[in-house]
Amino acid sequence: MALRQKAEKTMLAEARRHWEWHVLKTCPGLGPIRIAELLPVVVTPYRFRSRSGFWGYCGLGIVMRSSSDRQLNPSSLWVPSGVGRGRRSGEEADWEDRGR
């Protein structure tokens, strides 16, 4: 048996002894090896109120980001969409008022 296989077998046997193993097994996307690696790092997963908090702590959470904050105006020009911004003045504000 190769050293790596023996190490994985030993690591999994030790991880299965902890009741946290069974809690983490319910999380989709986490396999036995990943769970065995997380146990020594997280130690107490039950301290998180929700799965999303736990996943974020482990670096597996969903992050919402946008790479396209522009809209095509009637003149076929790309202008900032204004998402998350205050009121603008000028042609862009006038176009937004007519466009909606």
Backbone bond lengths (Angstrom), bond angles and torsions (degrees), N, CA, C in turn:
res aa  C-N    CA-C-N  psi(-1)  N-CA   C-N-CA  omega(-1)  CA-C   N-CA-C  phi
1 M - - - 1.456 - - 1.533 108.17 -
2 A 1.317 115.69 132.83 1.458 120.70 -178.92 1.532 109.85 -69.38
3 L 1.305 115.41 156.18 1.459 121.58 -178.27 1.529 111.63 -59.99
4 R 1.339 116.19 -41.81 1.462 119.96 -179.30 1.530 111.23 -62.41
5 Q 1.325 116.48 -45.30 1.467 120.43 179.77 1.518 111.28 -63.56
6 K 1.303 116.32 -38.81 1.460 120.70 179.00 1.534 110.40 -66.28
7 A 1.327 116.48 -41.38 1.465 121.09 178.95 1.532 110.81 -64.25
8 E 1.341 117.26 -43.38 1.458 120.50 178.19 1.519 111.20 -62.94
9 K 1.308 117.11 -42.59 1.463 121.72 179.97 1.530 110.86 -62.14
10 T 1.319 116.79 -43.61 1.461 121.63 179.09 1.526 110.73 -66.94
11 M 1.329 116.53 -41.97 1.465 121.24 -179.60 1.529 110.61 -63.63
12 L 1.321 117.16 -43.15 1.457 120.69 179.53 1.526 111.80 -67.13
13 A 1.323 116.86 -39.31 1.467 120.46 178.69 1.524 110.87 -62.51
14 E 1.326 116.91 -40.15 1.468 120.95 178.90 1.529 111.04 -69.94
15 A 1.322 116.90 -41.61 1.465 121.00 -178.04 1.528 111.45 -65.20
16 R 1.318 117.53 -36.96 1.472 121.32 -178.65 1.517 112.61 -66.73
17 R 1.298 118.40 -17.14 1.468 121.89 178.96 1.531 111.94 -71.76
18 H 1.328 118.11 -19.21 1.465 122.59 -176.71 1.524 110.30 -94.38
19 W 1.333 116.27 139.87 1.460 119.56 -179.33 1.525 111.76 -68.76
20 E 1.323 118.10 -23.09 1.457 121.63 177.44 1.529 111.52 -61.80
21 W 1.328 115.42 -27.98 1.469 121.10 178.28 1.525 109.94 -54.61
22 H 1.336 116.32 -44.89 1.459 121.08 -176.84 1.525 111.65 -70.58
23 V 1.313 117.47 -30.95 1.472 120.91 176.24 1.521 109.64 -69.00
24 L 1.310 116.72 -46.22 1.463 120.80 -177.73 1.526 112.11 -69.83
25 K 1.322 117.02 -24.93 1.457 120.86 179.30 1.529 111.45 -64.20
26 T 1.330 117.67 -21.93 1.464 121.22 -179.25 1.530 112.92 -78.36
27 C 1.315 117.93 -12.96 1.465 121.62 179.87 1.522 109.75 -78.94
28 P 1.334 117.40 121.47 1.459 119.04 178.38 1.525 110.93 -65.69
29 G 1.298 116.26 142.10 1.461 121.30 178.57 1.510 114.66 92.01
30 L 1.317 117.34 -8.30 1.461 120.60 178.02 1.525 108.98 -103.55
31 G 1.311 115.77 116.58 1.458 120.79 177.88 1.518 110.72 -91.31
32 P 1.321 116.87 177.54 1.461 120.69 -176.55 1.532 113.63 -61.82
33 I 1.309 117.33 -38.98 1.475 120.13 -179.17 1.523 110.20 -67.45
34 R 1.356 116.66 -45.41 1.465 120.82 -179.66 1.530 110.29 -62.43
35 I 1.324 117.17 -40.48 1.460 120.24 178.86 1.525 110.40 -64.14
36 A 1.319 116.48 -42.70 1.466 120.32 179.41 1.526 111.13 -64.17
37 E 1.324 117.39 -30.62 1.462 120.72 177.49 1.525 111.33 -77.53
38 L 1.327 117.38 -32.43 1.465 121.19 -178.73 1.524 112.77 -74.84
39 L 1.308 118.11 -34.13 1.461 120.74 -175.38 1.527 113.68 -53.28
40 P 1.317 120.09 -48.38 1.471 117.54 179.65 1.524 113.75 -69.71
41 V 1.324 117.41 -22.87 1.461 120.89 -179.04 1.524 110.67 -81.97
42 V 1.329 117.24 -48.09 1.456 122.20 -174.99 1.520 111.36 -82.41
43 V 1.285 118.47 -38.62 1.460 127.52 178.72 1.535 112.07 66.30
44 T 1.313 118.85 -56.97 1.465 121.06 -175.88 1.525 110.65 -126.47
45 P 1.322 119.22 83.36 1.469 120.40 -178.89 1.523 113.35 -68.20
46 Y 1.325 118.69 -19.97 1.461 121.30 -178.29 1.525 112.62 -72.02
47 R 1.327 118.38 -8.57 1.470 120.26 179.26 1.522 111.85 -75.61
48 F 1.329 117.82 -12.36 1.463 121.29 178.61 1.521 109.16 -87.01
49 R 1.322 116.78 139.29 1.460 121.26 -177.82 1.519 112.48 -72.75
50 S 1.319 116.33 -31.26 1.466 119.58 -176.87 1.521 110.18 -139.24
51 R 1.308 114.43 166.41 1.474 119.47 177.21 1.523 110.71 -65.93
52 S 1.325 116.64 -36.69 1.466 119.10 -177.63 1.525 111.22 -64.72
53 G 1.332 117.57 -36.82 1.468 120.12 176.24 1.516 111.85 -65.12
54 F 1.317 115.31 -41.15 1.463 120.35 178.15 1.524 110.68 -65.24
55 W 1.325 116.72 -44.71 1.460 120.61 -179.38 1.527 111.05 -63.44
56 G 1.321 116.84 -39.89 1.466 120.24 177.48 1.520 111.88 -63.05
57 Y 1.331 116.54 -40.00 1.465 121.28 178.08 1.531 110.84 -62.44
58 C 1.315 115.89 -37.74 1.470 120.94 -178.39 1.526 112.44 -82.34
59 G 1.328 117.31 -4.77 1.459 119.95 -178.98 1.511 113.19 83.80
60 L 1.334 118.18 15.81 1.452 122.00 -178.89 1.519 112.59 -109.11
61 G 1.335 117.59 7.20 1.457 121.75 -176.52 1.518 112.51 -74.58
62 I 1.329 115.25 160.88 1.463 121.89 178.43 1.516 108.97 -85.46
63 V 1.330 116.19 130.93 1.455 122.10 179.08 1.517 107.93 -117.22
64 M 1.321 116.45 124.10 1.461 120.85 -179.57 1.530 109.05 -92.48
65 R 1.323 115.59 120.03 1.459 121.62 177.60 1.514 108.64 -137.24
66 S 1.298 115.99 151.89 1.453 120.87 179.94 1.522 109.25 -119.86
67 S 1.311 115.14 135.57 1.458 118.82 177.93 1.533 110.87 -109.42
68 S 1.310 116.79 0.12 1.457 120.27 -178.10 1.519 109.62 -133.75
69 D 1.310 116.33 92.46 1.461 121.54 178.88 1.519 111.10 -108.21
70 R 1.318 116.39 38.00 1.459 121.25 -179.53 1.523 109.74 -130.07
71 Q 1.339 114.82 152.99 1.458 121.41 178.16 1.521 109.00 -125.95
72 L 1.315 115.22 153.67 1.454 120.94 176.89 1.525 108.03 -89.18
73 N 1.343 116.85 120.22 1.467 119.91 -179.89 1.529 109.76 -88.00
74 P 1.343 117.53 173.53 1.477 120.14 -177.98 1.523 114.20 -59.15
75 S 1.318 118.15 -22.48 1.469 121.32 179.71 1.516 111.43 -86.10
76 S 1.326 118.03 10.18 1.465 124.50 -178.42 1.525 112.40 61.88
77 L 1.327 116.02 34.83 1.452 122.05 175.41 1.523 108.40 -113.07
78 W 1.329 115.97 142.07 1.461 120.32 177.04 1.523 108.81 -85.85
79 V 1.322 116.55 122.01 1.459 122.12 -179.34 1.527 108.70 -124.38
80 P 1.340 117.53 154.20 1.471 119.54 177.09 1.521 110.37 -58.83
81 S 1.319 116.00 138.77 1.465 119.90 -176.54 1.514 112.58 -76.89
82 G 1.318 117.86 -21.85 1.447 119.94 178.99 1.516 113.50 84.93
83 V 1.311 117.16 13.67 1.458 120.05 178.54 1.517 108.86 -66.75
84 G 1.320 116.61 124.71 1.449 120.97 178.51 1.519 114.68 77.79
85 R 1.329 117.48 13.21 1.457 120.77 -179.60 1.521 109.67 -115.95
86 G 1.292 115.18 165.50 1.464 120.74 176.89 1.512 111.03 -79.73
87 R 1.311 116.37 -175.87 1.471 122.29 -179.02 1.526 110.53 -66.72
88 R 1.323 115.38 135.57 1.470 120.27 178.26 1.518 109.29 -106.34
89 S 1.315 114.83 160.64 1.462 119.46 177.83 1.521 109.11 -114.60
90 G 1.315 116.20 167.13 1.450 120.52 176.06 1.515 112.73 94.84
91 E 1.338 115.03 -158.80 1.456 121.07 -174.60 1.526 112.37 -64.51
92 E 1.333 117.42 -37.27 1.466 119.46 -178.36 1.523 111.08 -63.73
93 A 1.339 117.05 -41.83 1.457 120.31 179.74 1.521 109.83 -67.09
94 D 1.345 117.15 -40.10 1.449 121.16 178.43 1.522 110.58 -63.49
95 W 1.326 117.10 -42.81 1.461 121.39 178.94 1.521 111.00 -64.19
96 E 1.340 117.19 -40.36 1.459 120.48 179.77 1.528 110.51 -62.90
97 D 1.341 117.23 -40.46 1.459 120.41 -178.84 1.523 110.56 -65.68
98 R 1.324 118.15 -38.33 1.464 121.12 179.41 1.523 111.28 -75.74
99 G 1.331 116.50 -32.57 1.464 121.26 -174.51 1.519 113.96 -74.92
100 R 1.301 118.25 -20.73 1.464 120.30 -175.61 1.451 111.62 -102.49
